[in-house]
Amino acid sequence: MKKTIITRSANDKLYSLAKSLWRDDNTFVRLQQFTGFHGALTYLLHILENYNGIIVNADEDFFVTNEDLIDQVIADMVRNDFAYCGVPDKGVISHRDKSFFHVNPFFNVFNVDMIKTKLSKFDNSKVYDYANQCEKNGNVDEPFAGLFYWLHLNFKHANFTKITSTDGISTVININDKPIGIHSWYSREYGKDVKQTERIDKCLEWAIINRNQ
């Protein structure tokens, strides 16, 4: 299944390594203008406003292991009218404790055409209203929180909740007991911090060893 893989990438080597694990028949888009903490929201809105069809948003340190299973996820999303999927930002990753009602944007699949039907109604100034409709004292620490609360309120979606780790930091997404990919975290430290660089390299090695398991 042909997809558009979009990455907010800052590291040339890491981007090249991650891209090499996807099939060549995909369309690849690298967006480098959305930097820093607050760039996360403008990046996601740019994707939803300017692209069409099925979009896979993947961090440059997300190393895919089974693309066929990702295609299966996409087929299930289309069949069940799901607008997006991702890993909840609370309850499934040991070092994330933000909110179960929004997903972390290190890996998502978006049905952009479906989301566009209502996107003009999204207003990030209403972030607290969106949050409080989902949970008491909703967590809005992350710049993308308002968008994902809004998506949760307006569209059907799927969560990945079968999560494991190779080192206590990394996040492995599993479907039917098979890994679809591993996110290392701390990509900004790649090539700068020796320990994090070595750990991320081990995540990449793990992904290569476990491809198509």
VENNOR-V182026 format. One record per residue. N is the residue number from 0. RES is the residue in one letter. SS is DSSP state (h for helix, s for strand, l for the rest). PHI is phi in whole degrees, 0 to 359 (999 if undefined). NEAR is the number of other C-alpha atoms within 10 Angstrom. Layout:
n=N res=RES ss=SS phi=PHI near=NEAR
n=N res=RES ss=SS phi=PHI near=NEAR
//
This chain:
n=0 res=M ss=l phi=999 near=12
n=1 res=K ss=l phi=283 near=12
n=2 res=K ss=l phi=225 near=17
n=3 res=T ss=s phi=256 near=18
n=4 res=I ss=s phi=258 near=19
n=5 res=I ss=s phi=244 near=19
n=6 res=T ss=s phi=226 near=24
n=7 res=R ss=l phi=268 near=22
n=8 res=S ss=l phi=249 near=22
n=9 res=A ss=l phi=239 near=18
n=10 res=N ss=l phi=242 near=16
n=11 res=D ss=h phi=300 near=9
n=12 res=K ss=h phi=294 near=12
n=13 res=L ss=h phi=296 near=22
n=14 res=Y ss=h phi=299 near=19
n=15 res=S ss=h phi=298 near=12
n=16 res=L ss=h phi=295 near=16
n=17 res=A ss=h phi=295 near=19
n=18 res=K ss=h phi=298 near=20
n=19 res=S ss=l phi=296 near=12
n=20 res=L ss=l phi=272 near=19
n=21 res=W ss=l phi=271 near=16
n=22 res=R ss=l phi=292 near=12
n=23 res=D ss=l phi=289 near=10
n=24 res=D ss=l phi=280 near=10
n=25 res=N ss=l phi=281 near=12
n=26 res=T ss=s phi=265 near=12
n=27 res=F ss=s phi=245 near=15
n=28 res=V ss=s phi=232 near=13
n=29 res=R ss=s phi=247 near=13
n=30 res=L ss=l phi=250 near=15
n=31 res=Q ss=l phi=253 near=13
n=32 res=Q ss=l phi=277 near=12
n=33 res=F ss=l phi=259 near=17
n=34 res=T ss=l phi=254 near=14
n=35 res=G ss=l phi=76 near=7
n=36 res=F ss=l phi=301 near=10
n=37 res=H ss=l phi=282 near=12
n=38 res=G ss=h phi=294 near=16
n=39 res=A ss=h phi=298 near=17
n=40 res=L ss=h phi=288 near=20
n=41 res=T ss=h phi=297 near=15
n=42 res=Y ss=h phi=298 near=19
n=43 res=L ss=h phi=296 near=16
n=44 res=L ss=h phi=295 near=15
n=45 res=H ss=h phi=300 near=13
n=46 res=I ss=h phi=299 near=18
n=47 res=L ss=h phi=291 near=20
n=48 res=E ss=h phi=273 near=15
n=49 res=N ss=h phi=244 near=9
n=50 res=Y ss=l phi=237 near=14
n=51 res=N ss=l phi=227 near=16
n=52 res=G ss=l phi=76 near=13
n=53 res=I ss=s phi=267 near=21
n=54 res=I ss=s phi=243 near=23
n=55 res=V ss=s phi=258 near=23
n=56 res=N ss=s phi=263 near=22
n=57 res=A ss=s phi=221 near=22
n=58 res=D ss=l phi=299 near=24
n=59 res=E ss=l phi=292 near=28
n=60 res=D ss=l phi=251 near=29
n=61 res=F ss=s phi=260 near=29
n=62 res=F ss=s phi=252 near=29
n=63 res=V ss=s phi=290 near=26
n=64 res=T ss=l phi=243 near=26
n=65 res=N ss=l phi=214 near=21
n=66 res=E ss=h phi=289 near=18
n=67 res=D ss=h phi=299 near=12
n=68 res=L ss=h phi=291 near=18
n=69 res=I ss=h phi=295 near=18
n=70 res=D ss=h phi=298 near=14
n=71 res=Q ss=h phi=294 near=13
n=72 res=V ss=h phi=301 near=16
n=73 res=I ss=h phi=298 near=23
n=74 res=A ss=h phi=299 near=14
n=75 res=D ss=h phi=294 near=13
n=76 res=M ss=h phi=299 near=21
n=77 res=V ss=h phi=296 near=15
n=78 res=R ss=h phi=295 near=9
n=79 res=N ss=h phi=257 near=12
n=80 res=D ss=l phi=60 near=14
n=81 res=F ss=l phi=274 near=20
n=82 res=A ss=l phi=270 near=23
n=83 res=Y ss=s phi=198 near=27
n=84 res=C ss=s phi=211 near=23
n=85 res=G ss=s phi=176 near=21
n=86 res=V ss=s phi=262 near=25
n=87 res=P ss=s phi=305 near=22
n=88 res=D ss=l phi=271 near=20
n=89 res=K ss=s phi=198 near=17
n=90 res=G ss=l phi=92 near=14
n=91 res=V ss=l phi=233 near=17
n=92 res=I ss=l phi=249 near=20
n=93 res=S ss=l phi=301 near=15
n=94 res=H ss=l phi=258 near=12
n=95 res=R ss=l phi=240 near=13
n=96 res=D ss=s phi=220 near=13
n=97 res=K ss=l phi=265 near=19
n=98 res=S ss=l phi=202 near=22
n=99 res=F ss=l phi=287 near=20
n=100 res=F ss=l phi=271 near=22
n=101 res=H ss=l phi=236 near=27
n=102 res=V ss=s phi=256 near=26
n=103 res=N ss=s phi=279 near=20
n=104 res=P ss=s phi=275 near=20
n=105 res=F ss=s phi=283 near=19
n=106 res=F ss=s phi=204 near=22
n=107 res=N ss=s phi=216 near=19
n=108 res=V ss=s phi=244 near=25
n=109 res=F ss=s phi=242 near=24
n=110 res=N ss=s phi=272 near=22
n=111 res=V ss=h phi=297 near=21
n=112 res=D ss=h phi=300 near=17
n=113 res=M ss=h phi=291 near=19
n=114 res=I ss=h phi=295 near=19
n=115 res=K ss=h phi=299 near=16
n=116 res=T ss=l phi=296 near=9
n=117 res=K ss=l phi=233 near=12
n=118 res=L ss=h phi=300 near=18
n=119 res=S ss=h phi=297 near=9
n=120 res=K ss=h phi=272 near=9
n=121 res=F ss=l phi=288 near=16
n=122 res=D ss=l phi=222 near=12
n=123 res=N ss=h phi=293 near=16
n=124 res=S ss=h phi=290 near=9
n=125 res=K ss=h phi=261 near=12
n=126 res=V ss=h phi=305 near=21
n=127 res=Y ss=h phi=291 near=17
n=128 res=D ss=h phi=295 near=14
n=129 res=Y ss=h phi=300 near=24
n=130 res=A ss=h phi=298 near=25
n=131 res=N ss=h phi=288 near=14
n=132 res=Q ss=h phi=287 near=13
n=133 res=C ss=h phi=265 near=18
n=134 res=E ss=l phi=205 near=13
n=135 res=K ss=l phi=295 near=8
n=136 res=N ss=l phi=56 near=10
n=137 res=G ss=l phi=305 near=21
n=138 res=N ss=l phi=273 near=20
n=139 res=V ss=l phi=239 near=18
n=140 res=D ss=l phi=296 near=10
n=141 res=E ss=l phi=271 near=15
n=142 res=P ss=l phi=297 near=16
n=143 res=F ss=l phi=269 near=24
n=144 res=A ss=h phi=301 near=26
n=145 res=G ss=h phi=301 near=26
n=146 res=L ss=h phi=296 near=23
n=147 res=F ss=h phi=286 near=21
n=148 res=Y ss=h phi=299 near=27
n=149 res=W ss=h phi=297 near=24
n=150 res=L ss=h phi=299 near=21
n=151 res=H ss=h phi=299 near=19
n=152 res=L ss=h phi=285 near=14
n=153 res=N ss=h phi=247 near=14
n=154 res=F ss=l phi=219 near=14
n=155 res=K ss=l phi=289 near=14
n=156 res=H ss=s phi=207 near=17
n=157 res=A ss=s phi=235 near=18
n=158 res=N ss=s phi=250 near=15
n=159 res=F ss=s phi=269 near=15
n=160 res=T ss=l phi=236 near=15
n=161 res=K ss=l phi=269 near=16
n=162 res=I ss=s phi=245 near=18
n=163 res=T ss=s phi=231 near=18
n=164 res=S ss=l phi=216 near=16
n=165 res=T ss=l phi=267 near=14
n=166 res=D ss=l phi=214 near=11
n=167 res=G ss=l phi=88 near=10
n=168 res=I ss=l phi=240 near=16
n=169 res=S ss=l phi=298 near=23
n=170 res=T ss=s phi=237 near=23
n=171 res=V ss=s phi=257 near=25
n=172 res=I ss=s phi=268 near=23
n=173 res=N ss=s phi=243 near=18
n=174 res=I ss=s phi=228 near=18
n=175 res=N ss=l phi=53 near=8
n=176 res=D ss=l phi=65 near=10
n=177 res=K ss=s phi=238 near=17
n=178 res=P ss=s phi=282 near=23
n=179 res=I ss=s phi=261 near=23
n=180 res=G ss=s phi=174 near=27
n=181 res=I ss=s phi=232 near=25
n=182 res=H ss=s phi=252 near=25
n=183 res=S ss=l phi=278 near=27
n=184 res=W ss=l phi=71 near=20
n=185 res=Y ss=l phi=61 near=15
n=186 res=S ss=h phi=296 near=20
n=187 res=R ss=h phi=297 near=15
n=188 res=E ss=h phi=269 near=14
n=189 res=Y ss=l phi=293 near=20
n=190 res=G ss=l phi=83 near=15
n=191 res=K ss=l phi=246 near=10
n=192 res=D ss=l phi=258 near=11
n=193 res=V ss=h phi=298 near=11
n=194 res=K ss=h phi=296 near=12
n=195 res=Q ss=h phi=292 near=18
n=196 res=T ss=h phi=298 near=18
n=197 res=E ss=h phi=297 near=13
n=198 res=R ss=h phi=295 near=19
n=199 res=I ss=h phi=296 near=23
n=200 res=D ss=h phi=300 near=17
n=201 res=K ss=h phi=292 near=15
n=202 res=C ss=h phi=297 near=26
n=203 res=L ss=h phi=298 near=25
n=204 res=E ss=h phi=300 near=12
n=205 res=W ss=h phi=299 near=16
n=206 res=A ss=h phi=297 near=24
n=207 res=I ss=h phi=294 near=14
n=208 res=I ss=h phi=296 near=11
n=209 res=N ss=l phi=261 near=16
n=210 res=R ss=l phi=296 near=17
n=211 res=N ss=l phi=57 near=15
n=212 res=Q ss=l phi=290 near=10
//
